[in-house]
Amino acid sequence: METISVDGLLKDKAAKLCVVSERIWEFAELRFQEKQSAALLATVLEEEGFEVERGIAGIETAFVANYGQGKPVISFLGEFDALSDLSQEAGVIEQKAIIPGGTGHGCGHNLLGTSALGAALAVKEYMQENGWSGTVRYYGCPGEEGGSGKTFMAKEGVFDDADAAITWHPFTHSGVQRAETLANYQVYFKFKGKSAHAAAGPHLGRSALDAVELMNIGTNFLREHVIQDARLHYAITNAGGVSPNVVQPEAEVLYLVRAPETEQVESIYQRVVKIAQGAALMTETELEITFDKACSGFIRNTVLERIMQEQVERIKVPDYTADELDFAKGIQATLSEEDISSDKRSILQLIGKDAVLWEEEMDASPILTTPIPYHDSENFQYGSTDVGDVSRITPTVQFHAACFAVGSPLHTWQVVSQGKTSLAQKGMLYASEVMAATALSLFDKPEQLEAAKLEMKKRLGPNGYTNPIPNSVKPTILA
């Protein structure tokens, strides 16, 4: 294949893409409420000649956009939801909320969805100019943060006819992602008891808050007796009020259960349910369980990873100005030594044998400019993403691009502050180039897709893919 350059195509769109990412940063909408963000992305795609179908899979803010026709269908996954309690001014090196308690893009999804948009536009432009056939597709995927929007979309067959999916995530380093992730369930446990005067008639009450606390104690003991890679998290979403002299008649806790395989999550979840039932029995309260969402673990596709790596090796990484580097150093000054050393350790583990040389580079610059080397070794990331369900339906590959100073933890005000700056936008446009070039390689040599599909089937094993969300569960906004 002759070298396919998308740099010129993206330069024509760079200013427009930066404006889009800034506006989505400003909207900062929570899961399944991203009306302005989804509308903006869909409108841009329509203006650029894509056919857009809104409100797919019964989700108002989910959409799909197509250009071209026929096979292969190469798709990009775009996300655009924000996080609660992360309101933050942009481009400053102090924690300063715009709206106290407000929302913010602490995971860079304003960049994520926009970069995928840029890749789709670049591929469409190249196909149009060169008379290529096939379909380039953009999936507008809401509710990744605690909502598993893609898993709900997968349940409705949205990804079934795609031949490959390409996506990325803003990070503190660049390179092809070669780590698998955890599957999870997210479930509400609501206890209902009986109120009473806590002093004059405590024996008449049945405390729902006691039930929540007993459940949490039970699951804390359970942690010792689950597999090493499992995780159990919870948040008390209703403590029953603010009056200590009232026996709390209602209380609720939200659990997130994680493990590498969905079957392992299910097994641990059933044990958590028994603990909840025991807490209800001990407190003589009623228990109501509401399944919120779930997602599968991401499975790698080394065929697509190697194709993406070829693009990484020939596409120029961004250059940074002195002001951008000074800002990144300022951000690092707000981080703890543990933040920075933990991130460096994670990066060095990915690099492997040449880690010492890379440690020197990370010490010398707050931005890691060189993409980390690729080698086919098994890695695990102790987080979850609904991209996992897509990866089990169609071959999927992911990229990381450096948008934040080394050490910046995701889901923090520091990431929100950086997410609207030229520093982050350079990483965003770089990711667009890598993803677009990867897609064009697949259009140019579609036979690569058969090998990718064969690898996916082997990794899935004989049981294939089963969507982890029960049929009765529907997407919901954060309470």
PEPE-V355178 format. One record per residue. N is the residue number from 1. RES is the residue in one letter. PHI is phi in whole degrees, 0 to 359 (none if undefined). OMEGA is omega in whole degrees, 0 to 359 (NA if undefined). Layout:
n res phi omega
N RES PHI OMEGA
N RES PHI OMEGA
This chain:
n res phi omega
1 M none 174
2 E 290 183
3 T 298 177
4 I 258 181
5 S 257 176
6 V 249 184
7 D 303 181
8 G 296 180
9 L 295 181
10 L 286 179
11 K 301 179
12 D 293 185
13 K 252 190
14 A 302 182
15 A 297 180
16 K 296 180
17 L 295 179
18 C 296 177
19 V 296 179
20 V 300 182
21 S 297 179
22 E 293 180
23 R 292 178
24 I 294 175
25 W 302 181
26 E 290 179
27 F 296 177
28 A 43 184
29 E 260 183
30 L 282 187
31 R 307 178
32 F 62 175
33 Q 240 189
34 E 277 187
35 K 295 181
36 Q 290 181
37 S 295 180
38 A 296 180
39 A 297 180
40 L 297 180
41 L 297 181
42 A 296 180
43 T 294 178
44 V 299 179
45 L 297 177
46 E 297 179
47 E 298 182
48 E 267 173
49 G 98 177
50 F 274 171
51 E 269 187
52 V 245 173
53 E 246 183
54 R 266 174
55 G 65 182
56 I 284 177
57 A 56 179
58 G 72 180
59 I 246 186
60 E 303 186
61 T 261 175
62 A 264 179
63 F 207 175
64 V 225 181
65 A 233 182
66 N 235 169
67 Y 228 181
68 G 92 179
69 Q 204 177
70 G 80 182
71 K 266 355
72 P 283 174
73 V 253 180
74 I 254 190
75 S 240 173
76 F 240 181
77 L 257 179
78 G 244 176
79 E 241 185
80 F 202 180
81 D 265 183
82 A 249 182
83 L 235 180
84 S 282 174
85 D 59 179
86 L 230 175
87 S 299 186
88 Q 199 174
89 E 293 182
90 A 271 171
91 G 71 178
92 V 238 184
93 I 248 171
94 E 217 179
95 Q 287 186
96 K 210 183
97 A 290 171
98 I 286 176
99 I 232 179
100 P 307 182
101 G 79 182
102 G 280 185
103 T 266 178
104 G 198 181
105 H 273 181
106 G 279 176
107 C 236 175
108 G 72 182
109 H 288 172
110 N 296 176
111 L 280 185
112 L 301 182
113 G 294 182
114 T 286 178
115 S 296 176
116 A 297 174
117 L 300 179
118 G 301 178
119 A 297 179
120 A 297 180
121 L 294 180
122 A 295 179
123 V 295 178
124 K 301 181
125 E 298 181
126 Y 294 179
127 M 298 181
128 Q 295 182
129 E 291 186
130 N 253 176
131 G 67 180
132 W 280 177
133 S 258 182
134 G 116 183
135 T 234 171
136 V 258 188
137 R 231 173
138 Y 241 175
139 Y 261 172
140 G 274 190
141 C 248 180
142 P 277 166
143 G 62 176
144 E 289 183
145 E 284 176
146 G 74 181
147 G 238 180
148 S 53 181
149 G 304 182
150 K 293 179
151 T 292 174
152 F 296 178
153 M 295 179
154 A 297 180
155 K 300 180
156 E 268 175
157 G 78 186
158 V 297 186
159 F 262 191
160 D 298 184
161 D 263 177
162 A 283 179
163 D 270 176
164 A 195 176
165 A 232 181
166 I 233 177
167 T 208 183
168 W 201 172
169 H 210 174
170 P 296 183
171 F 207 177
172 T 262 177
173 H 213 179
174 S 245 177
175 G 148 178
176 V 290 177
177 Q 286 179
178 R 230 179
179 A 239 173
180 E 267 188
181 T 230 183
182 L 272 168
183 A 281 177
184 N 205 167
185 Y 238 172
186 Q 236 191
187 V 219 175
188 Y 269 173
189 F 241 183
190 K 247 180
191 F 251 179
192 K 236 181
193 G 239 183
194 K 216 180
195 S 283 177
196 A 195 175
197 H 289 188
198 A 291 179
199 A 256 186
200 A 284 183
201 G 215 183
202 P 299 182
203 H 290 179
204 L 274 183
205 G 266 174
206 R 227 192
207 S 278 174
208 A 289 178
209 L 293 174
210 D 303 181
211 A 297 178
212 V 299 182
213 E 293 177
214 L 294 177
215 M 298 181
216 N 295 177
217 I 297 179
218 G 299 180
219 T 289 176
220 N 295 175
221 F 291 180
222 L 296 185
223 R 307 180
224 E 288 190
225 H 240 172
226 V 238 183
227 I 298 186
228 Q 304 186
229 D 272 180
230 A 279 178
231 R 222 176
232 L 232 179
233 H 234 174
234 Y 210 173
235 A 221 176
236 I 281 185
237 T 269 176
238 N 208 181
239 A 269 174
240 G 92 178
241 G 117 185
242 V 241 182
243 S 257 181
244 P 290 180
245 N 269 175
246 V 240 172
247 V 291 188
248 Q 291 183
249 P 277 179
250 E 221 175
251 A 202 186
252 E 213 177
253 V 227 180
254 L 253 181
255 Y 252 173
256 L 237 183
257 V 251 183
258 R 234 173
259 A 195 183
260 P 300 183
261 E 243 181
262 T 302 180
263 E 298 178
264 Q 291 176
265 V 300 181
266 E 301 181
267 S 297 180
268 I 293 180
269 Y 301 180
270 Q 296 176
271 R 288 176
272 V 296 178
273 V 301 179
274 K 297 177
275 I 297 178
276 A 298 178
277 Q 296 177
278 G 294 178
279 A 297 178
280 A 294 179
281 L 295 181
282 M 294 184
283 T 259 183
284 E 55 176
285 T 246 177
286 E 266 182
287 L 244 174
288 E 237 182
289 I 249 179
290 T 237 179
291 F 286 184
292 D 267 181
293 K 190 177
294 A 204 170
295 C 208 180
296 S 268 175
297 G 288 178
298 F 286 174
299 I 248 184
300 R 287 172
301 N 224 187
302 T 291 176
303 V 299 179
304 L 290 179
305 E 300 181
306 R 292 177
307 I 295 177
308 M 296 181
309 Q 299 176
310 E 301 180
311 Q 288 179
312 V 300 185
313 E 289 182
314 R 244 180
315 I 266 184
316 K 292 177
317 V 280 182
318 P 294 169
319 D 259 182
320 Y 239 180
321 T 280 177
322 A 299 179
323 D 295 179
324 E 295 179
325 L 292 178
326 D 296 178
327 F 296 179
328 A 298 176
329 K 295 177
330 G 297 176
331 I 298 180
332 Q 300 180
333 A 295 178
334 T 272 183
335 L 266 176
336 S 279 176
337 E 299 179
338 E 293 176
339 D 304 186
340 I 291 182
341 S 294 179
342 S 295 179
343 D 294 179
344 K 301 181
345 R 299 180
346 S 297 180
347 I 294 181
348 L 296 177
349 Q 296 177
350 L 291 184
351 I 288 177
352 G 86 194
353 K 294 181
354 D 264 188
355 A 299 184
356 V 299 180
357 L 296 181
358 W 287 178
359 E 297 177
360 E 297 180
361 E 294 180
362 M 293 177
363 D 287 185
364 A 275 185
365 S 221 178
366 P 285 178
367 I 245 178
368 L 274 188
369 T 278 184
370 T 279 176
371 P 298 180
372 I 291 183
373 P 292 179
374 Y 259 168
375 H 213 188
376 D 278 175
377 S 229 184
378 E 287 178
379 N 225 181
380 F 226 179
381 Q 242 186
382 Y 274 172
383 G 223 180
384 S 224 175
385 T 209 177
386 D 287 169
387 V 299 179
388 G 304 180
389 D 290 177
390 V 297 183
391 S 295 180
392 R 263 179
393 I 250 179
394 T 219 180
395 P 306 188
396 T 227 178
397 V 224 182
398 Q 232 180
399 F 233 170
400 H 248 175
401 A 231 181
402 A 290 177
403 C 238 185
404 F 228 177
405 A 299 178
406 V 305 180
407 G 102 183
408 S 293 178
409 P 283 175
410 L 296 180
411 H 67 178
412 T 228 179
413 W 296 179
414 Q 298 178
415 V 291 177
416 V 300 181
417 S 299 182
418 Q 282 192
419 G 291 180
420 K 246 184
421 T 258 177
422 S 296 177
423 L 303 180
424 A 290 182
425 Q 294 176
426 K 296 176
427 G 295 179
428 M 299 181
429 L 290 176
430 Y 299 178
431 A 298 177
432 S 303 180
433 E 298 182
434 V 298 181
435 M 293 180
436 A 296 180
437 A 296 177
438 T 297 179
439 A 297 181
440 L 294 175
441 S 297 179
442 L 288 175
443 F 295 183
444 D 289 181
445 K 229 185
446 P 296 179
447 E 296 177
448 Q 297 182
449 L 293 180
450 E 295 177
451 A 295 179
452 A 294 179
453 K 293 178
454 L 296 178
455 E 296 179
456 M 301 181
457 K 296 179
458 K 295 181
459 R 292 179
460 L 290 182
461 G 81 188
462 P 293 183
463 N 277 178
464 G 66 184
465 Y 248 172
466 T 234 180
467 N 293 187
468 P 277 182
469 I 267 178
470 P 301 183
471 N 300 183
472 S 282 184
473 V 272 180
474 K 241 178
475 P 299 178
476 T 227 176
477 I 281 177
478 L 294 180
479 A 291 NA
